[in-house]
């Protein structure tokens, strides 16, 4: 099954995000010199600035890490994961506190990957990404945006990606929800049985 831009927009609409406006605004702003250089100061992988303050990953690195994690979480029969996650994050990586939480948590996951495996999340093999998530405890932790790293990974990374998938029409079909919330289908979709 192929995930599309339409799936990402439907998932954003189901979440109440301003999908269409966010997609258009983000797309028109892409390709700037700062983005091409890996952020405003040329850094792409977080770390600390001159005053010792931690810098978040730039959005390109966040997108790459989230797409890499999604390939571990999503079923094998789903194609187009990278583009889907990228489109979904267009509507989620805004200036909100939630977006800041996503960025900060992905930075910590990336730091753990570098410390434990010697490479950022996006460069790890699928098996190593799976092991990393399990070693962080994301597979058993409860979600809590203010909790431990495992709880924050569960909330901001794992649940965010699963919500994106299953709120989309294609993801909904995988689990028998042919008319996910926010996706039009009308009364005809309720009259017929499952396919």
ZINOR-V130747 format. One record per backbone hydrogen bond with DSSP energy under -0.5 kcal/mol. CO is the residue of the C=O (numbers start at 1). NH is the residue of the N-H. If there is no record, write none. Layout:
BEGIN
co=CO nh=NH
co=CO nh=NH
END
This chain:
BEGIN
co=1 nh=3
co=1 nh=79
co=4 nh=8
co=5 nh=9
co=6 nh=10
co=7 nh=11
co=8 nh=12
co=9 nh=13
co=10 nh=14
co=11 nh=15
co=12 nh=17
co=13 nh=16
co=17 nh=19
co=18 nh=22
co=19 nh=23
co=20 nh=24
co=21 nh=25
co=22 nh=26
co=23 nh=27
co=24 nh=28
co=25 nh=29
co=26 nh=30
co=27 nh=30
co=29 nh=32
co=32 nh=36
co=33 nh=37
co=34 nh=39
co=35 nh=38
co=39 nh=42
co=44 nh=58
co=47 nh=55
co=49 nh=52
co=53 nh=49
co=58 nh=62
co=59 nh=63
co=60 nh=64
co=61 nh=65
co=62 nh=66
co=63 nh=67
co=64 nh=68
co=65 nh=69
co=66 nh=70
co=67 nh=71
co=68 nh=72
co=69 nh=72
co=69 nh=73
co=70 nh=74
co=75 nh=78
co=79 nh=3
co=80 nh=84
co=81 nh=85
co=82 nh=86
co=83 nh=87
co=84 nh=88
co=85 nh=89
co=86 nh=90
co=87 nh=91
co=88 nh=91
co=88 nh=92
co=89 nh=93
co=92 nh=94
co=96 nh=100
co=97 nh=101
co=98 nh=102
co=99 nh=103
co=100 nh=104
co=101 nh=105
co=102 nh=106
co=103 nh=107
co=104 nh=108
co=105 nh=109
co=106 nh=110
co=107 nh=111
co=108 nh=112
co=109 nh=113
co=110 nh=114
co=111 nh=115
co=112 nh=116
co=113 nh=117
co=113 nh=118
co=113 nh=119
co=114 nh=118
co=120 nh=123
co=120 nh=124
co=121 nh=124
co=125 nh=129
co=126 nh=130
co=127 nh=131
co=128 nh=132
co=129 nh=133
co=130 nh=134
co=131 nh=135
co=132 nh=136
co=133 nh=137
co=133 nh=138
co=134 nh=137
co=137 nh=140
co=137 nh=141
co=144 nh=147
co=148 nh=152
co=149 nh=153
co=150 nh=154
co=151 nh=144
co=151 nh=155
co=152 nh=156
co=153 nh=157
co=153 nh=158
co=154 nh=159
co=157 nh=161
co=158 nh=162
co=159 nh=163
co=160 nh=164
co=161 nh=165
co=162 nh=166
co=163 nh=167
co=165 nh=168
co=168 nh=172
co=169 nh=173
co=170 nh=174
co=171 nh=175
co=172 nh=175
co=172 nh=177
co=173 nh=176
co=176 nh=178
co=177 nh=180
co=180 nh=183
co=182 nh=184
co=185 nh=189
co=186 nh=189
co=187 nh=190
co=187 nh=191
co=188 nh=191
co=188 nh=192
END
